Amino acid sequence: MRLGVDFGTTYTVVACADRGNYPVLSFTDEAGDAHEWFPSVVAETEGKLRFGFEALACTEQQASLLYSFKRLLSAPDVLPSTRVQVGATSLTLDELIAGYLAALKRAILTRSNLPEAHKRKDEPLEAVIAVPAHAHGAQRLMTLDAFRSAGFEPLAMLNEPSAAGFEFTHRHRTVLNSKRDHVVVYDLGGGTFDASLVRIRATHHEVLATAGLNDCGGNDFDAVLLSLVLQRIGQHESELTALIRQRLLDQCRELKERLTPSSRKLTIDVEAAFGLPVAMPEVSVPVAEFYDACTPLVERTLSAMQPVMARFEGEMQATSALASQVAGVYVVGGASSLPLVPRLLRAQYGRRVHKSPYPSAAVAIGLAIAADDEAGFELSDRFTHTFGVFREGAAGHEITFDPIFTRETRIPARSGGRVSCRRAYRAAHNVGHFRFLECSAVANGKPAGDVIPTGDVLFPFDSSLRGRDQDLTKVPVRRTSESGPRIEEEYTLDEHGMVAVTIRNLDENYHRVYRVGSQLTNN
């Protein structure tokens, strides 16, 4: 069975490819009610971890719950070995993500409406999965490895707005034509925001530009409403127990998700959250006040997407047809259901703002379409960061930045292709110290914007240092002859947007391989 799995910050949504249709799976909770999502939450009770609906059922058992753990993956210093504490249980982040995805797989097979014919344990669950467009290398690698560890067979990994572009074309083919073939995907999820400019010609999609935020989403709107509630009852968030805070936050999320354009107020049952009589049993927050408080968050997304719109304007000016070429701004992502979001977008971009009828499921449906070979969709995406390395210049008197892959680098198709780049020189030191990083921009030849170190690599140019690789941090780096061994660096970018680095001593047939986001391996 082929699936599209949108692993989300708040919810995970799964769609399947079924003879040209792409239905969203529903899951039954502990009470037997059906939901078109699986909660992204983990709970610890009596030393055991529970995930999804089982975790939510532990809320009243004084269990320790961890919500939105996907956000941990976007930290610039994240590693698979990063420790996470859930109640009394400590585990690594890769164990946490893999455990959640294994629970998701069990739920697909035992408590979803997936056709019974596909629930055989011997049938592989092949999946196209997604990551935020601006996910760095470690996040991509950890996500891919976690799906594999959980028993899925990943077919491809797409950027979330790129997948939503497939859903747009599937649903709105008639809007597209040879003169109007550009779509801007505005994807506001539970924890992240992405925007992509996509040129669509028939079933071929070409991503021209992306922009985004790793710290802005629906969770932040929930936090705004919680803050307004606490102001009214005269309490600070630090004064709340974890259970009371979570009860209030759950109410805030539920009320936010039920908002319609005609809603006027949100009423929170404070007494139910505290579980005992309080001075203010309930409080009401005018929707207009909530929207005013959330407006800066939405404005952050509008500012973040300016590079995409600027690229669009540049494309259109080149063809002298700015207004006529855009099919629309397509609004997807669970948080975009907040009526304020399309309202502000329309104020900025006019009537060509189109909201997906299934904003929370658009990415999953697009992934299922990508999983369906019969659909015939093709994607040409781009690397969303600049990956490079610091180098010594002017005989050690300056440091320069060497960009290897840039935001203009095309990611190869999922057929297994690679994009390669090489650097060759003679070593001038006893040890090569390679400091790799990813950044969201380059200004005046230097990394700018979000700068994420992706690892330091020490390579023994001096053959006498081999076998001491783990001790190279203790070896002073010194300049040697300019006629040292011939060194070649080969960088490859795969179809998942992940980088591998191979450093070779060509004179002595020795090399080492490094995958960005994982540990260095010897070969």
C-alpha positions as CSV (number, residue, x, y, z in Angstrom):
1,M,0.0,0.0,0.0
2,R,1.3,3.4,-0.9
3,L,0.7,6.3,1.5
4,G,1.4,10.0,1.9
5,V,2.4,10.7,5.5
6,D,2.5,14.3,6.7
7,F,4.3,14.1,10.1
8,G,3.1,17.2,11.7
9,T,3.9,19.2,14.8
10,T,0.4,18.9,16.3
11,Y,-1.2,16.2,14.2
12,T,0.0,13.6,11.6
13,V,-2.2,13.2,8.6
14,V,-2.1,10.1,6.3
15,A,-3.6,9.7,2.8
16,C,-3.5,6.7,0.6
17,A,-3.2,6.2,-3.2
18,D,-6.2,4.2,-4.3
19,R,-6.8,3.9,-8.0
20,G,-6.6,7.6,-8.8
21,N,-8.3,8.7,-5.6
22,Y,-6.4,9.9,-2.5
23,P,-8.6,9.5,0.6
24,V,-7.4,10.7,4.0
25,L,-7.3,7.9,6.6
26,S,-9.4,8.3,9.7
27,F,-8.3,6.9,13.1
28,T,-10.5,5.9,16.0
29,D,-9.6,7.3,19.4
30,E,-10.0,5.5,22.8
31,A,-13.7,6.4,22.9
32,G,-14.4,5.0,19.4
33,D,-14.7,8.4,17.6
34,A,-13.1,8.9,14.2
35,H,-10.6,11.6,13.4
36,E,-8.7,12.4,10.2
37,W,-5.5,12.7,12.0
38,F,-3.2,11.0,14.6
39,P,-2.1,13.2,17.5
40,S,1.6,14.1,17.7
41,V,1.9,13.6,21.4
42,V,3.7,11.2,23.8
43,A,2.9,10.4,27.4
44,E,4.8,8.6,30.1
45,T,2.9,6.7,32.8
46,E,4.2,4.1,35.1
47,G,7.5,4.0,33.2
48,K,5.8,3.3,29.9
49,L,5.6,5.6,26.8
50,R,2.3,5.9,25.0
51,F,1.7,7.7,21.7
52,G,-1.1,9.4,19.9
53,F,-4.7,8.8,21.1
54,E,-3.3,6.4,23.9
55,A,-1.3,9.3,25.2
56,L,-4.2,11.7,25.2
57,A,-6.2,9.2,27.1
58,C,-3.6,9.5,29.9
59,T,-4.3,13.2,30.5
60,E,-6.3,12.7,33.6
61,Q,-4.0,10.0,35.1
62,Q,-1.4,12.6,36.1
63,A,0.7,11.4,33.2
64,S,3.6,13.5,31.8
65,L,2.7,14.6,28.3
66,L,5.0,16.0,25.7
67,Y,3.3,17.9,22.8
68,S,4.9,19.2,19.6
69,F,8.1,17.3,19.9
70,K,8.6,17.6,16.2
71,R,9.9,21.1,16.9
72,L,12.9,19.6,18.6
73,L,14.1,18.4,15.2
74,S,14.6,22.0,13.9
75,A,17.1,23.0,16.6
76,P,20.4,24.0,15.0
77,D,22.4,21.7,17.3
78,V,20.1,18.7,17.2
79,L,21.6,15.2,16.9
80,P,20.0,11.7,17.0
81,S,21.6,11.3,20.4
82,T,20.0,14.5,21.8
83,R,18.3,13.5,25.1
84,V,14.6,14.1,25.7
85,Q,12.9,13.8,29.0
86,V,9.3,12.5,29.1
87,G,8.2,12.3,32.7
88,A,10.6,9.8,34.4
89,T,11.8,8.4,31.1
90,S,14.9,9.7,29.3
91,L,15.5,8.6,25.7
92,T,17.2,9.9,22.6
93,L,15.4,12.0,20.1
94,D,15.7,9.4,17.4
95,E,14.2,6.8,19.7
96,L,11.3,9.2,20.5
97,I,10.5,9.9,16.8
98,A,10.9,6.3,15.8
99,G,8.6,5.2,18.7
100,Y,6.0,7.6,17.6
101,L,6.1,6.6,14.0
102,A,6.0,2.9,15.0
103,A,2.8,3.7,17.0
104,L,1.4,5.5,13.9
105,K,2.1,2.4,11.8
106,R,0.3,0.2,14.3
107,A,-2.7,2.6,14.3
108,I,-2.8,2.5,10.5
109,L,-3.0,-1.3,10.6
110,T,-5.3,-1.7,13.6
111,R,-7.4,1.5,14.1
112,S,-7.8,3.2,10.7
113,N,-10.2,2.8,7.8
114,L,-7.4,1.6,5.5
115,P,-9.0,-1.1,3.4
116,E,-8.7,-4.5,5.1
117,A,-7.1,-6.0,2.1
118,H,-4.0,-3.8,2.8
119,K,-3.7,-4.5,6.5
120,R,-1.8,-7.7,6.0
121,K,1.4,-7.6,8.1
122,D,3.4,-8.9,5.2
123,E,2.4,-6.0,2.9
124,P,4.9,-3.2,3.1
125,L,3.7,0.3,3.9
126,E,5.4,2.3,1.3
127,A,5.3,6.0,2.0
128,V,6.2,9.4,0.5
129,I,7.0,11.6,3.5
130,A,7.5,15.3,4.0
131,V,9.7,17.8,5.9
132,P,9.4,21.6,6.2
133,A,11.0,23.2,3.2
134,H,13.7,24.8,5.4
135,A,14.5,21.6,7.3
136,H,18.3,21.3,7.7
137,G,20.3,18.2,6.9
138,A,20.2,16.7,10.3
139,Q,16.4,17.1,10.5
140,R,16.0,15.4,7.1
141,L,18.3,12.5,7.9
142,M,16.7,11.9,11.3
143,T,13.2,12.0,9.8
144,L,14.1,9.5,7.1
145,D,15.9,7.2,9.4
146,A,13.0,7.3,11.9
147,F,10.5,6.2,9.3
148,R,12.7,3.3,8.3
149,S,13.2,2.3,11.9
150,A,9.5,2.4,12.4
151,G,8.9,-0.1,9.6
152,F,7.9,2.2,6.8
153,E,9.5,2.0,3.4
154,P,10.1,5.6,2.3
155,L,9.8,6.1,-1.4
156,A,10.8,9.8,-1.4
157,M,10.9,12.8,0.9
158,L,9.4,16.0,-0.4
159,N,9.3,19.5,1.0
160,E,5.8,20.2,2.5
161,P,4.8,23.1,0.2
162,S,6.0,21.2,-2.9
163,A,3.6,18.3,-1.9
164,A,0.8,20.8,-1.5
165,G,1.5,22.1,-5.0
166,F,0.6,18.6,-6.3
167,E,-2.7,18.7,-4.4
168,F,-3.5,22.1,-6.0
169,T,-2.9,20.8,-9.5
170,H,-5.0,17.7,-8.8
171,R,-7.9,19.8,-7.5
172,H,-7.6,22.9,-9.7
173,R,-6.4,21.8,-13.1
174,T,-8.8,24.1,-14.9
175,V,-7.3,27.2,-13.2
176,L,-4.0,26.5,-14.9
177,N,-3.1,27.2,-18.5
178,S,-0.1,28.2,-20.6
179,K,-0.5,31.9,-19.6
180,R,-1.3,31.4,-16.0
181,D,1.0,28.7,-14.6
182,H,2.5,30.1,-11.4
183,V,1.3,29.3,-7.9
184,V,2.5,30.6,-4.6
185,V,1.9,27.9,-1.9
186,Y,1.4,29.5,1.6
187,D,1.8,26.6,4.1
188,L,1.1,27.5,7.8
189,G,1.2,24.4,9.9
190,G,1.2,23.7,13.6
191,G,4.9,24.6,14.1
192,T,6.4,25.9,10.9
193,F,5.6,28.2,8.0
194,D,6.8,27.7,4.4
195,A,6.1,29.5,1.1
196,S,7.1,28.3,-2.3
197,L,6.8,29.6,-5.8
198,V,5.9,26.8,-8.2
199,R,5.7,26.9,-12.0
200,I,3.2,24.2,-13.1
201,R,3.0,22.9,-16.6
202,A,0.7,20.0,-17.0
203,T,1.9,17.6,-14.3
204,H,5.4,18.9,-14.1
205,H,6.1,21.1,-11.1
206,E,9.2,23.3,-10.9
207,V,9.9,25.0,-7.5
208,L,11.5,28.4,-8.3
209,A,11.9,29.8,-4.8
210,T,11.2,29.0,-1.1
211,A,11.1,30.9,2.2
212,G,9.9,30.1,5.6
213,L,10.1,30.2,9.4
214,N,10.9,27.2,11.7
215,D,9.3,28.8,14.8
216,C,5.9,30.1,13.7
217,G,2.7,28.1,13.5
218,G,-0.6,27.2,15.1
219,N,1.0,26.4,18.4
220,D,2.0,30.0,18.7
221,F,-1.6,31.1,18.2
222,D,-2.7,28.8,21.0
223,A,-0.1,30.3,23.2
224,V,-1.4,33.8,22.4
225,L,-4.9,32.8,23.5
226,L,-3.6,31.2,26.7
227,S,-1.8,34.4,27.5
228,L,-5.0,36.4,27.1
229,V,-6.9,34.0,29.4
230,L,-4.2,34.2,32.1
231,Q,-4.3,38.0,32.0
232,R,-8.0,37.9,32.8
233,I,-7.6,35.5,35.7
234,G,-4.6,37.3,37.0
235,Q,-2.2,34.4,36.9
236,H,1.2,33.9,35.3
237,E,2.0,30.8,33.3
238,S,4.8,29.8,35.6
239,E,2.2,29.5,38.5
240,L,0.3,26.8,36.7
241,T,0.9,23.1,37.2
242,A,1.8,21.2,34.0
243,L,-1.7,19.5,34.0
244,I,-3.6,22.7,34.4
245,R,-1.6,24.5,31.8
246,Q,-2.2,21.7,29.3
247,R,-5.9,21.6,30.0
248,L,-6.1,25.3,29.3
249,L,-4.0,25.0,26.2
250,D,-6.1,22.2,24.9
251,Q,-9.2,24.3,25.3
252,C,-7.5,27.2,23.5
253,R,-6.6,24.9,20.6
254,E,-10.1,23.5,20.3
255,L,-11.7,26.9,20.5
256,K,-9.3,28.3,17.9
257,E,-10.0,25.4,15.5
258,R,-13.7,25.9,15.8
259,L,-13.6,29.6,14.9
260,T,-15.6,30.8,11.9
261,P,-15.7,34.2,10.2
262,S,-18.9,34.9,12.2
263,S,-17.5,34.0,15.6
264,R,-17.5,36.8,18.1
265,K,-16.0,35.4,21.4
266,L,-14.1,32.5,22.8
267,T,-15.2,31.2,26.2
268,I,-12.8,29.1,28.3
269,D,-14.0,26.9,31.2
270,V,-11.4,27.9,33.8
271,E,-13.0,25.8,36.6
272,A,-12.8,22.6,34.5
273,A,-9.1,23.2,33.8
274,F,-8.3,23.8,37.5
275,G,-10.6,20.9,38.6
276,L,-11.9,22.9,41.6
277,P,-14.0,26.0,42.3
278,V,-12.2,29.2,41.3
279,A,-13.0,32.9,41.6
280,M,-13.6,33.2,37.8
281,P,-15.2,29.9,36.6
282,E,-15.0,31.0,33.0
283,V,-13.6,33.9,31.0
284,S,-14.5,35.2,27.5
285,V,-12.0,36.7,25.1
286,P,-13.4,38.7,22.1
287,V,-12.4,37.2,18.8
288,A,-11.3,40.7,17.6
289,E,-8.9,41.0,20.5
290,F,-7.5,37.5,19.8
291,Y,-7.0,38.4,16.2
292,D,-5.3,41.7,17.1
293,A,-2.9,39.7,19.3
294,C,-2.2,37.2,16.5
295,T,-1.8,39.7,13.7
296,P,2.0,40.1,14.4
297,L,2.4,36.4,13.9
298,V,0.7,36.4,10.5
299,E,2.6,39.5,9.5
300,R,5.8,37.6,10.3
301,T,4.7,35.0,7.6
302,L,4.0,37.8,5.1
303,S,7.4,39.3,5.7
304,A,9.1,35.8,5.5
305,M,7.5,35.2,2.1
306,Q,8.7,38.4,0.5
307,P,11.8,36.7,-1.1
308,V,9.4,34.3,-2.8
309,M,7.2,37.2,-4.0
310,A,10.2,39.1,-5.1
311,R,11.4,36.1,-7.1
312,F,7.9,35.8,-8.6
313,E,7.9,39.5,-9.6
314,G,11.4,39.0,-11.2
315,E,10.1,36.0,-13.2
316,M,7.1,37.9,-14.4
317,Q,8.9,41.1,-15.3
318,A,11.1,39.0,-17.5
319,T,8.0,38.0,-19.4
320,S,6.3,41.4,-19.1
321,A,3.2,39.7,-17.6
322,L,3.2,40.2,-13.9
323,A,-0.6,40.2,-13.2
324,S,-1.7,37.5,-15.7
325,Q,0.8,34.7,-14.9
326,V,-0.2,33.9,-11.4
327,A,-2.9,31.3,-10.8
328,G,-3.2,32.2,-7.2
329,V,-1.8,32.1,-3.7
330,Y,-2.8,28.7,-2.4
331,V,-3.3,28.6,1.4
332,V,-2.8,25.2,3.2
333,G,-1.8,23.9,6.6
334,G,-3.9,23.4,9.7
335,A,-3.1,26.8,11.2
336,S,-4.3,28.6,8.0
337,S,-7.9,27.6,9.0
338,L,-7.8,30.6,11.4
339,P,-10.1,33.1,9.5
340,L,-7.6,35.9,10.2
341,V,-5.0,34.2,8.0
342,P,-6.8,34.3,4.6
343,R,-8.3,37.7,5.6
344,L,-4.8,39.3,5.9
345,L,-3.6,37.5,2.8
346,R,-6.4,38.8,0.7
347,A,-5.7,42.3,2.1
348,Q,-2.2,41.9,0.8
349,Y,-2.6,40.0,-2.4
350,G,-6.3,40.4,-3.5
351,R,-8.8,38.0,-4.7
352,R,-6.4,35.4,-6.0
353,V,-5.9,33.9,-2.6
354,H,-7.4,30.4,-2.6
355,K,-7.8,28.4,0.5
356,S,-7.6,24.6,0.2
357,P,-10.9,23.0,1.1
358,Y,-8.9,20.5,3.2
359,P,-6.0,22.7,4.5
360,S,-4.9,20.2,7.2
361,A,-4.7,17.4,4.7
362,A,-3.4,19.1,1.5
363,V,0.2,18.1,2.1
364,A,-0.7,14.4,2.9
365,I,-2.9,14.3,-0.3
366,G,-0.1,15.7,-2.3
367,L,2.3,13.1,-0.9
368,A,-0.1,10.3,-1.8
369,I,-0.3,11.7,-5.3
370,A,3.5,11.7,-5.5
371,A,3.4,8.0,-4.3
372,D,1.1,7.1,-7.2
373,D,3.2,6.3,-10.3
374,E,0.0,6.3,-12.4
375,A,-0.7,10.0,-11.6
376,G,2.4,11.0,-13.7
377,F,3.4,14.0,-11.5
378,E,7.0,15.2,-11.7
379,L,8.8,17.5,-9.4
380,S,11.9,19.7,-9.9
381,D,12.7,21.1,-6.5
382,R,15.6,23.2,-5.2
383,F,18.0,23.0,-2.2
384,T,16.5,25.4,0.3
385,H,19.7,26.4,2.1
386,T,23.3,27.2,1.2
387,F,25.7,24.4,2.3
388,G,29.4,25.3,2.4
389,V,32.6,25.1,4.3
390,F,35.0,27.6,5.8
391,R,38.5,27.7,4.3
392,E,41.8,29.3,5.1
393,G,42.9,32.0,2.7
394,A,46.0,34.1,2.2
395,A,48.3,31.5,3.6
396,G,46.4,31.4,6.9
397,H,45.8,35.2,7.3
398,E,42.1,35.1,6.5
399,I,39.0,32.9,6.6
400,T,36.7,32.6,3.6
401,F,33.4,30.8,3.0
402,D,33.1,28.4,0.1
403,P,29.5,27.7,-0.9
404,I,29.1,24.2,-2.3
405,F,25.4,23.9,-2.9
406,T,23.2,27.0,-3.0
407,R,19.5,27.8,-3.0
408,E,19.7,27.6,-6.8
409,T,20.9,24.0,-6.8
410,R,18.3,21.6,-8.2
411,I,17.6,18.5,-6.2
412,P,17.7,15.4,-8.4
413,A,14.6,13.5,-9.2
414,R,13.7,10.5,-6.9
415,S,15.1,8.1,-9.5
416,G,18.3,7.9,-7.4
417,G,20.3,10.6,-9.2
418,R,23.0,12.7,-7.6
419,V,24.3,16.2,-7.9
420,S,28.0,16.3,-7.4
421,C,30.6,19.0,-6.8
422,R,34.4,18.6,-6.4
423,R,37.3,20.5,-5.0
424,A,40.9,19.4,-5.6
425,Y,44.2,20.8,-4.2
426,R,47.4,19.8,-2.5
427,A,47.3,19.7,1.3
428,A,49.3,22.4,3.1
429,H,48.6,21.1,6.6
430,N,49.1,17.9,8.6
431,V,45.4,17.8,9.5
432,G,42.4,19.1,7.5
433,H,39.8,20.8,9.7
434,F,36.6,21.2,7.8
435,R,33.9,23.3,9.4
436,F,30.6,22.7,7.5
437,L,27.4,24.8,7.9
438,E,24.1,25.5,6.3
439,C,22.7,29.1,6.1
440,S,19.5,30.7,4.8
441,A,21.4,33.5,3.0
442,V,24.9,34.7,1.9
443,A,25.7,38.4,2.2
444,N,29.0,39.8,1.0
445,G,30.4,36.3,0.7
446,K,29.6,35.4,4.3
447,P,26.9,33.2,5.8
448,A,23.8,35.2,6.9
449,G,20.3,34.6,8.2
450,D,19.8,31.3,9.9
451,V,23.3,29.8,10.3
452,I,23.4,26.1,11.3
453,P,26.7,24.4,12.0
454,T,26.4,20.9,10.5
455,G,29.6,19.4,11.8
456,D,33.4,19.6,12.1
457,V,35.4,17.0,10.3
458,L,39.1,16.3,10.9
459,F,40.9,14.4,8.1
460,P,44.5,13.1,8.5
461,F,46.5,14.6,5.6
462,D,49.6,13.2,7.2
463,S,49.5,9.4,6.8
464,S,51.3,8.9,10.1
465,L,48.2,10.2,11.9
466,R,45.9,7.5,10.5
467,G,44.5,5.1,13.1
468,R,44.4,8.0,15.5
469,D,41.3,9.5,14.0
470,Q,39.5,9.8,17.3
471,D,42.5,11.6,18.8
472,L,42.9,14.2,16.0
473,T,41.2,16.9,18.2
474,K,44.4,16.7,20.3
475,V,46.8,17.1,17.4
476,P,47.9,20.7,16.8
477,V,47.1,21.7,13.2
478,R,50.2,23.1,11.6
479,R,51.2,24.1,8.1
480,T,53.5,21.8,6.1
481,S,54.9,21.8,2.7
482,E,52.7,23.3,-0.1
483,S,53.4,20.1,-2.0
484,G,51.5,17.8,0.3
485,P,49.4,14.9,-0.9
486,R,46.7,15.4,-3.6
487,I,43.3,15.8,-1.9
488,E,39.9,15.7,-3.5
489,E,36.6,16.6,-1.8
490,E,33.5,15.3,-3.4
491,Y,30.1,16.6,-2.4
492,T,26.9,14.8,-3.4
493,L,23.3,16.0,-3.0
494,D,20.7,13.2,-3.2
495,E,17.0,13.2,-4.0
496,H,16.1,13.8,-0.3
497,G,18.0,17.0,-0.2
498,M,20.8,15.5,2.0
499,V,24.5,16.1,1.5
500,A,27.3,13.5,1.7
501,V,31.0,14.5,1.8
502,T,33.8,12.2,0.6
503,I,37.4,13.3,1.3
504,R,40.1,11.4,-0.5
505,N,43.9,11.3,-0.3
506,L,44.4,10.4,-4.0
507,D,48.1,9.7,-3.6
508,E,47.5,7.0,-1.0
509,N,44.0,5.7,-1.9
510,Y,42.5,6.6,1.5
511,H,39.1,8.2,2.0
512,R,36.4,9.0,4.6
513,V,32.7,9.7,4.1
514,Y,30.5,12.0,6.1
515,R,26.7,12.4,5.9
516,V,25.5,15.7,7.1
517,G,23.4,15.1,10.2
518,S,25.1,11.9,11.2
519,Q,28.4,10.7,12.5
520,L,31.5,10.5,10.4
521,T,32.1,7.0,9.0
522,N,35.3,5.3,7.9
523,N,35.6,3.6,4.5
